[in-house]
Amino acid sequence: MLEALRNAFKLPDLRRRIFYTLLILVIFRMASNIPVPGVDRLALKAFFDSATSGGQAAGLGQFANLLNLLSGGAVQNFSVLAAGVYPYVTAQIVLQLLLPIFPKWEQQIKEEGEEGQRKMNQWTFYLTVPLAALSAFGQAQLFRSASIGTQQILPNFGWGPGQVLPTITLLITMTAGTMFAVWLGELISEQGIGNGLSLIIFGGIVSRVPSSFQSIWETDGIVGILIYVVIMVLTILFIVFVQDGERRIKVQYGKRVRGMKVYGGGSTYIPLKINTAGMIPLIFAQSILAFPAVIAQFFLGSTNPGVVKFANSVVSFFGGDNIWYAPLYFLAVFGLTYFYTFVMIEQQNLPEMLQKQGGFIPGVRPGKKTEEHILGIYKRITLAGALFLGIVAVLPYIVGLFMKSNQMLIQSSGLLIVVGTVMDTVRQLEAQLLMRNYEGFLR
């Protein structure tokens, strides 16, 4: 692997891609520390300190920590990137859910191929803008209602006299910050190495390790740190084992005679991944479960005590400060794993591709029977993948039953994103090296 890395840095184009990716990540981390206009940093710190110690902001703090993961650690600083890429992820979810509802629209996207995918990306960007503004307003409303004592986190936020201009400025700044973060991710995907969106989230997760280390040290001491390190290493091994697991289906290709030559007749296999959906269901589940809390934040400033109480309970429940949140999170991840897996299967359209290439599965008729055969296998192996992702998602809550802190050095859902991103990036580097006749990372 070290030799392969050395060879990668010898190639000017690949070296430029690696440094370009690192530069974009540095820019993202720098922007994550630029606060929005009008925020009181001392009051914000007091809020998170109260949430960590189980004070009056504990319920809202759980939700803020969830948003912190999706934004790559920007919420804790309430920076211009506090909304993160969460609105973009939500826009993708909405459009993917709408496609099966409108079959003609879905068929048109498939027929247009690359052009159809480009249109989908444009619609995703258009939908991200209002969702980013909505998320920005919700977060601002959350911190406005979460002030500790007489300290106001956002003293100038609202629609009263002298507050309109600062409020509009804050919303525009945070919306622009989301689009800037998405743009940085697109730059990495196009000109760097790896999946840009995943690397943006990856950078935020890894940057929080030192603060998590300090928190565990203060709560559980050296023994707690050792236990969490062992849990993290075992979780990484488990993730790698399942991520690389696959079911191989043998495929035979018929012989074709052209003139005096015979073509085809060979055999190969189709690798069906146990976890085809990767880390996407975890991000989707967190985004979906966070959405009710974002909406509830709009009502925290209501003059009706009953409405405020209900809004607080919704924020507390969907922020993770509830015994039922972990089972709900598990079910959401489980269901979304199946949903996203079958969305990807439809896009791949393996039976039609095999038929066009003259391939068939031995003992299975081409066409409808092949499709049913592949779907049946996917249903069985996806059960293992869905259970795996669900367990990884709720692991911190299980650990929290036996330890004082459930923070972990890296949250298990974040760990899956980190491991998946690293593996994906390494594979892309390997592919680049193999194209240039170098030995890859994996032999």
Helices and strands as residue ranges (DSSP letters): H 2-10, H 12-31, H 41-52, H 58-70, G 75-77, H 86-98, G 99-101, H 103-112, H 114-145, H 164-191, H 196-207, H 209-243, E 246-253, E 255-258, E 261-264, E 267-273, H 280-297, H 305-318, H 325-348, H 350-356, E 359-360, H 368-400, H 412-435
